Amino acid sequence: MRQGEWDDMERARKAMFREQARQVYEVRKVKKQEEARTALKKEREHAKAQLAQAAWTDIEQMAVAKARAAAEEWLQSPQGKRSIYCMYISGHFNCVSGQVELHAAATDIYEDPPTNVAKMLQTDSTYSNVRDCVWVCRLENIGGRHAKVVIIAYFYHTQRLEKVLCDDLTMKSSVMIASEHLIQARINAMKAQLAQRGQEEQVKFKRNAAAKRIQMLFRCRQARKYVRSLLRPLVMKRIDAATGRLVYFNIQERKTSPVPPRLMGAAEATLPVESATWVRRLDADSGDQYYMDVSTGDTSWNPPNSYVMCKKCKINFCTSRNTETGERLCVSCYAEVAQLQRQADKAARAASSIKPDDDNKTTWTRIAVVPSKCCVCKVNNGERLCHECHGDITCARCFATLHKNPKLKHHTQHESLVYSDLQ
């Protein structure tokens, strides 16, 4: 193997390695960005959840304070003018005032035998207890190693650490315990309603969040479709003349990228292709240009017959045509013309407040790289292109017939589309 071929292989290997390293870097960069966005979204959602939980805790504390104040006021109502409390007494519901209910509950606690309380607590730990009340009824074993063990019941205040045996209960202590039981019972009823309301609000919040997310996903999809529709006229897939690889040419920025735009995503296949037939290539050894059919692999040093070349550069195939003048340009020359038009429009807007007409977008249309047909007979391949006839393409016979007309015989700006035989 010659040293020159070896150097070419080494350069190609290094270029491939650089390209693969760049692609790996881009993939890792995108992955890190997605992970950072996901972490930030989770952090925001966690902060919102904590804020909502703190607000709900404050609401619960305020509701407990109001419920306690209302219960204390209710207990002080001797005739039950302000509120009536329905409570289960003696197997049925009675509507009684606060003082009557308090004395009834205190009498039940006072007259309940201690032995019965101890016996019931052994089978049911909630007997004589109200959930979350400061006064709780418990059992205690009294006796030693040489004495008989006796189980007694007592009431214990969890905040003041006060202990009252059931054997030593007085009516005053019974009223105090009963009042706390009644107040806590009303607070528990309020908490149950508040918890039910909280569950309803949580379900409503989740439904609203789900609806918002669905709307966001729909709008994101619509926005992505809209952006992709804007990118399709601006990005074109083409074969790089030097390397033969597929690249993406941005018409507006006049830049070439080896990877498609990220916003295209899975819709990359919908991007337009410069040519699906013949493309221009450069010979690696001599640097001369030649043309290759990507579908069959045929090559030629000259352009294929009946294919229209760019009017400006004369080396690339035409992909755009001006509907008013008939001028045909390749994608590179069209990008240059479009940039000059945008600069002229910008200067005109800066000079005056009147917005100039943007004819560059309306008068140019995209054409495919295919053999041209005669616009007159519609049968033969195109052989002559007349620039003074708005870029009409005709075969040799139809061209001669048309230009015998006195109105057209003075046309001199025409060219032949028969270049040579394929090599």
N, C-alpha and C positions, 0 to 999 in steps of 0.2 A: 504494500500500500504506500502511495506517495505521501510525502510530508504535507502537501497542500490538502489532500483529501482527509488526512488525519486531523489537521488543524480545523477543517470545516466540521468534521464530526465532533470535535471537542467543543467548538463554539456552539454548535447546535445543542449538545448535551448541557452545557452551562446555561444556555438560554432557556431550555426546557426546565432545568432545575430552578432557575430564578422565577419562572412563571408558576411552577407548582408551589414554591415557597410563598409567592405572593398570594396565591389562591388560599393556601392554608392560613395565612395571616388574616385575610379577609374573612374567612369562615370563623376563625377564633374571635375576631373583632366583633362580628355580628352576634355571635353567641354571648360574648361578654355584655354587649349592649342589651340584649334581650334579658339576660339574668339581672342586670342592674335595674331595668324597667320593672321586671317582675318583683324584685325585692322592694323597690320604692312603692309599688302598688300595694303590696302586702303590708308595708309599714304604714301607709296612709289608712288602709282599712283597719289595721289594729288600733291606730290612734283614734279613729272615729268610733270604734267599738268601745274603747276605754272611756272616751268622752261621754258616749251614750250611757254606759254603765254608771259613771259618776253622777250624771244628771238624774238617772233613774234612782240611784241611792238617795240623793238629796230629796227627790220627790217622795220617796217612801218615808224618809225621816220626817218631813213636813206633815205627811198624811198621818203618821203615827202620833205626832204631837197634837194635831187637831182632833184625832179620834180619842186620845186620852182626855183632852180638855172637854170634849163633848160628853164622854162617858162620866167624868167627874161631875159635870153639871147635871147630867141625867140622874146620877145617884142622889144629888141634893134636892131633887124635885119631889116634894112630899105628896103632891096630888097628881103627878104625871101630866102637867099642863103642856110641857114643851115636847116631850118625846115619849113614845110608848115602845116598850121592848117586849117582843114575843119570845118566850123561852119555854122550853119543855119542862113541865112540872107535873109530877104525879101521873105520868102516862099520857098527857094531852097538853096542848098549847093554851096558855092563858096570856092575856094582855094586861100587864100590871104596870104600876108606876115604879120609879127608881127606888124609893124608900121601902116600898112593900117587897120588891124583889130582893133588895139587899138583906132585909131582915129574914126573909124566907130562906135565902141561901146561908146566912149565918146560923140560923136555927138548925138547918140540916147538918152543917159541920159540927155544931156544938152537941147535938143529940146523937150523932153517929157513934156507937160504942167503939172504943179503941181496939178491942179484940176483932171486931168486924172489919175495921179499917186495915189492921195487920193481915187478916186472912185474905181480904180482897186484893191487897197490894201484892201478895205472893202469887196470885193468879193473873192479875191485870195491873201492870205498872202505871197505867194512866188513871187509875182510880183516885178520886179526890185531887186530881192535878189538871191544870190547864196549860196547854203548850205555850212555852216561852214566858210563863209567869214567874215573878221573882219568888213567890211562895210555892215550894214544892213539898210533897208528902213523901217521906222515905221510911225505910225500915232499919232497925238497929238491933243487934244481938247484945243482950245484957247478961252477964254471967261470967264466971271464970272457969279455971280448970277443975276446981272442986265444987263449983256451984252449978245449979241447973241453968241452962241457957234459955233465956226468955226473949222472944221477939216482940219488940214494941214499935209503934208508929209515932212519928213526930213530923212537925212542919218546920221547914228550914228556909230562911230568907237568904238568897244567894248573894245579895249585895251587902246587906248589913251583917251577915254571918250570925243571924239570930236564930235560936233554936227553941221551939215550943213543943213539949210532949203532948200527945193527944189526951193523956190522963190529966194534964194540968191546964187544959184549955178553959178559958173564960169566955163570956159572951163578948167582951170587948175585943179580945184577940180574934175571936171567930168573925166578928164584923170586919176587922181589919183584913183578915185573909179573904173573906168573901168579897169585899170591895175590890181587892186586887184581881181576884178571879173573874169577876164580872167585867171589870175594865179590860183585862187582857182578852176575854172572850170577844168583846166588841172590836178590839184591835185586831184579833185574828180573823174575824169576819171581814173587816175592812181590808186586811192584807190578802185574803183570798180573792176578794173582788179586784183588788189592785193587781194581783198576779194574773188573774184572768184577763184583765185589761192589758197588762203587759204582754201576754202571749198574743192577744189580738193585734197589738201594735207591732210586735215583732214579725208576725205573719204579714201584716200590711207593709212593713219596711222591706221584708225580703221580696215580696211581690213587686214593690216599686223598684227595688234594686234590680230584680230580674228583668222588669220591663225596660228600665233604662239601659241595661246591658244589651238587651236584644235590639233596642233602638240604636245604640252605639255601634253594634256589630253591623246592622243594616246600613247605617249611614257610612260606616267605614268601608263596607263593600261597595256602596254606590260611589263614594269618593275615589276608591281605588279604580273602579271601572271608568270613572270620568278622567282620572289622571292617565290611565292607560290609553284611553282614546286620544288624549293630547300627545302622548309619547309616540304613538304609532306613526304619525306623519313626520316626526322629528328624528326617529332612529331607524336606521336601515341596516340589515345584515348584508355583508359583502365578503368576498374572498380577498384576503390580503395578497397583493401581487408578489411580494417578496417571499413570504413564508408559505402561502397557500392555506393558511388557517382562517377559520371563520372569525370575523371581527364585527364590531358594532360601531357604525359611523353616526355621530350626532350631527345632524344637518345644521342646527342652530349654532352650536358651539364649534363646529368644524373640528371635532376631536374624534379619535378612534380609540375604542376600548376593547380589550379581549373578553370582557364579561358583559352580559346584558344589564340594563338598569334594574336596580333592586325592586323597584315598584312594579315591574312587569311580573315578577314571580313566575307562577306556572303558566302565565299567558305569553311567555317568551316566544312560543311557536307562532303567535299571531303577528309578530313583527314582519314588515315587508322585506322581501329579498331583492337585492339589486338585480341578480340574474340567476335563473335556474338552468340556463343553457350554456352560453359561452361567457367566459370571463378572461380578463387580461392577467397575464403572469409575467414574471421576470426570470430569465435564465440565471441560475446560480453561478455558472462559470463565466459566461461572457457579459452578463448584465443586460443583454438584449431582451426586448419584450416579445412575447408571443401570446397566442390565444389558445384556450383549451375548453373543450366541451365537458362540463362537469358530469353530465349524464352518461356520455359514452367514452370519455377519456381521449377523444381525438384532439390533435394539436395542429396549429397552423401558425406560420410566421406572419401571415396577413389576416385581416379581419374576414370573417365569413361573408359570403355574398348575401345580399338582400338585408343585411343588418345595418341599421342607421347608426353612424358614429356621432359623437358630440361635435357640434358646430364650432365650439371654442377650442377644445384641446385636441380633437381629432384622434384620440387614442382610446378613449373609453366609450362604452356603449351608452346610448341615450336612455334616460329613465324619466325625464320630465319634458313636457311640451307646453309651450305657450299657445293658448287657444286663440289668441288674437293675431299674433304674428306668425305662428307656426314654427317658431324657433325651438330646437330640440337640444337639451343639455344633459350631461351626465350628472350624477349626484354630487360630485365634488364642485363642478362649475356652478351648478344650481345653488349650492350652499354659499358660494362666493357672491353670486348675484343677489341672493336673499339677504346676505349681510350688508351689502352695499345699499340695498333698498331700505333696510331698517335704519341704517345710519342716516340716509337722506330724509326719511320720515322723522327721525328724532331731531335733526337739524331744522326741519320745517316747523315742527311743533315748538321748538325753542324760539324760532324767529317770529311766529305769529300764534295767536290763540286759536286759530282755525285748525282743526284736525285734518291732515291730508288723507286722501283716499288711499287705502291699502290695497292696491291692485295686484300686489305680488302674490297674495294668497288666493285671489279669485281667478286669475287668468292662467295659472299654471296647474296642469294636471299630470298625474303619474301615468307612465306607459310601461308596458312590459318589454323585456328584451327577447323578442321573437322575430322570425323572418317577416319582413313587411310584405304586404300585398298591394297590388295595383288598386287605386281608389276608383278607377273607371270600370275596368272589366271584372274586378273582384275575383279573378281566376289566377292570373300569372303573378309570380313574385315581383316585388318592386325592383326596378333597375335604375330609375332616374328620380332624383329629388330636386324640385324647383323651389328655391327660396322665395321667389317673387310670386309664386302661386300659393302663398301661405303655407309652405312646407308640404305640398301635396306630393305623394309618391305614386309613380305610374310605371308601367312596363315600357319597354323601348317602343313598341308599336303604338300604344296609346299616347306616349309622350310626343312622338312625331306627328300623330294625327292632331292632337290638341294645339301644338305650337305652330301648325300651319295657319292657324287663325291669325289674321292681321293684328288682333288685339293682344296676342300672346307671343308672336314671333320675335318680338324685340327682347324677350327675357334671356338674360345671359348668366344669371346667378343660379346655376344648377350644377349638380354633381352626380357622378355615377356611383351606384351601389354595387357594381360588379368589380370586386377588387382583384381577385385572381382565383385560380383553382386551389382547393385545400391541399396542403402538403402533408 
